[in-house]
Amino acid sequence: MSEREIRVFSELQIWMHKHLIHFAALFILTGMPLISFKYFGWIAWALGYFVYKLFPGYTAYSAGVVVANWLHRLTAFILIWLIAAYVIGEIFRARRWEAWPECWTLGCLKKGIKDLVDYYMYKRNPGFGKYNLGQKLWIWGVVAGLIYMYITGTILWFRLADKETLQLVLILHDIGFYLAIIGLAVHVYLAIMLPEHRPMVTAMFRTGTLPESFVKHHHPKYYLKVRRELRRKGKEAK
C-alpha cells in the first residue's frame, strides 16, 4: 500500500515558482552587461549581433546594450503583473502559507536560530513547522527585495530625480542586484545539495505533495496542523 501524500503547495504556487526561475535568469542575463561593460560586454555583443544592422549607426555592442536595457524593463513589467495575478489567486489561502512568524519575541528568534544549528549541523529534528526560520526569512527577504528593486528600478526608468540622485539610486539598484545573485546562489545550493531539502524541491516543482512520513519527521508542527485539519474535514463529511 502506497504512503499517503500530503499537499503542501498549490498548482499556482508550483507554476509561479517555476517561472520565477525564468524571470530571475532574464534579469541576471540582461542586467550583467548594464552593470559592467568590461566584464559582461560579451553578453551585450551577443544580444545585438543579429539586430544591429537594422539600426544605422549602431554596432553589435551598442545595439546589444539597448536590447538588454529594454528586455530588462520588459521582464520587470511582465513580472509585476504576474505577481499581482498570483497574489489575487492566493490571497484567500494566506493562512495556509505558513510563512508568518510564530511569535515576535527575541526569545523566539534565539530559539529559531538554535533550531537551525541543531537541524543543519547536528542533524537533530527540533520540530519545525512548514518552514524553518531561515526559509521564512528567505521568503520575506524575496518580498522585500522585489519591492526594493522595483522602487529603485522605477526611479531609474522614468528618471524621477535629479542627476546626482539618479546616480545614487543606480548604485543602490546595482547593490540589490548583487545581493539577489548571492541570495539565489545560497538558496539553490541549500535546496539541491542538502538531502533533507530534496523532497521539498520535488514537491515545489512537480507534485505539490510530500510523503506523510517525511512531513511527520521533518516538519512535525506542520504535520499536527494537517492532521487536525484532516480530522475536522472527516467529521464534517460524516
N, C-alpha and C positions, 0 to 999 in steps of 0.2 A: 504493500500500500504506500503510495507516494505521500510525501510530507506536505502538510498544509502550507500554502504560501500566504503571506500577509502583505497586503498592498500598502506601500509606503509612498509612492509617487503617482500622481495622476498622469493621464496621457498628455495633458497640456504642459505639465512640468517636464516630462521627458522630451517633448518636442522643442520646448523653449531652450532647455539645457543643451541639446544637440546643436541648435542653430546659434547659440551664443558663442560656440567654438568658432563657427564660420565668421561671425562678426569680429571676434577678437583677432582672428588671423588677418582679416582685411584691415582692421585698424593698425595692427603692427606692420603689415606689409606696406601700407600707404603712408604710415607715419614715420617710418625709419628714414626715407630719403628727405623728408621735410625737416627732420631734426639734425641730421648730419650728412651733408653732401659729400664730405670727404670719405666717409666710411661706407655710406649706403647709396652713393650716386649711381652705382650699377643697377639698382632697382629702378630708379627713375629712367635710366637709359633703356632698360628692358621694357618698361611700360610705354615709352614713347617711340620705340623703334618702328612700329608698324603704322604709326599715325602722323609722325612729324612732317612727312612730305605733303600731307593735306593742308598744312598751315605754313604759308610762306614766311620766312624769317625765323622759323623755329629749327632747332637742332633736335636730335633724338633725346638728348638730355633735358633741354628746356621744355620740350613738349611733355616728357615724362613727368616733370615736376608739376605741370599743370594738371595732367591726368591724375597723378597721385593726390593732389590737393582736392580735386572735385570728387574723386572716389571716396576719399576720407570723409568729406561732408555728406555725400550721398548715403554712405554707410550709417553715419550718425543719424541722419534724417529718417531712414527706414527703421532703424533700431528703436527710436523713441516711440514710433507708432506701434511696433510690435510689443514693446514693454507696456504701453497703455492698454493694448488688447489683452495681454497676459494678466495684468492687474484686474481688469474688469472680469475676466474669466475665472480668476482665482479668489476674488475678494470675499466670496461667501464661504470659502474654505480656510479663511485666515486663521481660525483657531486650530486647524489641523497642521499648520505649517511647523509648529513646534520649534520655531526659531526665536521665540521670546525668552528673555532671561527668567529663570525660575524664581529668583529673588534679586534684589538690587543692593544688598549689603556688602561691605568689604569682606565679611566672613565667607559669603557665598563665592566671591571672586577667588579668595585664597583656596577654598575647597575645590573650585573648578580647576585651578592650576595644579593643585596636588593630584587631583584625579587624572589629569593629562599625563603627569610624570609617572604615576602608578601604572597607567594603561600602556603607554608607549615605551617606557624604559624598563619597567619590571613585569610587564605583561599580566598585570592584575586587572580584574574587572570591577571597578569601583561603583558601577551602577549608573550608566548614562541613560539619558532619555533618547529621543530620536537622534539628536545631535549633541556632541560634547561642546565644551566651552570654545575650543579652537574653531570648530566648524561654525558655531553661531557667530563668532567674531568675524570669520571669513564672509559669511552671508551678509552681515551688516556692513562690513568693510567694502564689499562689492557695491552695495546700495549707495553708501556714502561716496565711494569713488566715482560711480557713474554720475551722481549729482554734481560732484566737483568738476569732472571733465566736461560735462555739458554746460555748466556755468562759464568756465574759462573758455571753452570752445566757442560758445555763442558770442561772447565778448569779442573774440578774435575774428570770427566770421563776419560779424556785422560792424566791426570797428566801433564799439560802443564806448570808447575812451580816447584820451589824447595819446600821442605817440609814445611818450615815456611810460604811461600806464600800460599800454598795449605790450610794450617790451617786457614789463614785469609779468603781465598775465601770460605771455608766451613762455617765459621761464617756468612759471608755476604749472602751466599745461604740460610742458616737457617733463618736469619732475613727476607729475602724475602719471605720465606715460611710462617712465622708467619704473616707478613703483608698481604699476599694473603688470609689467612684464615679470618683475621679481615675484610678485604675488602669484601670478599664474604658474610660473615655474615651480614654486613651492607646492601649490595646490595640485598640480599634475603629478609631481613626484610622490606626494603623500597618498594620492588616490591610486596610483598604479603600482608603486613599489612596495607598499605595505600590504601584506596578505590580509590583514584584518579589514581592509577597506575594499578589497576587490569585489565581494558580493554586492556592496552598495553601488559600485560603479556599474555592474551588470544591471542592477535594478534601475539606476538612473538613465541608462542609455537604451535598455532593451525591454525588460519585463515589467518594471514598475513594482515588482514584488520581491520579498525576501523570505527564505525558509523560516518557519516558525522557530526552529531550534536556534538559528543564528540570532534572531531578534531577542529571544529569551536570554541568550548567553551574553551578547554584546550590548544590548540596549534594554536592560531589564525594566527600567522605569517606564519606558515607552510600551513595552510588552504588557505591563499591568494595565495601562490605559486601553490598549487594544482589546485585551481580554474582557475588561469591564464593558466596553462598547459592544463587543460581540454577544456577551450575555444579555445586555439590555435589548439588543435587536432580536435575539432569540425569544425573549419573553414577550416582546411586542408582537412577534409573528404568531405566537401561540394565542 
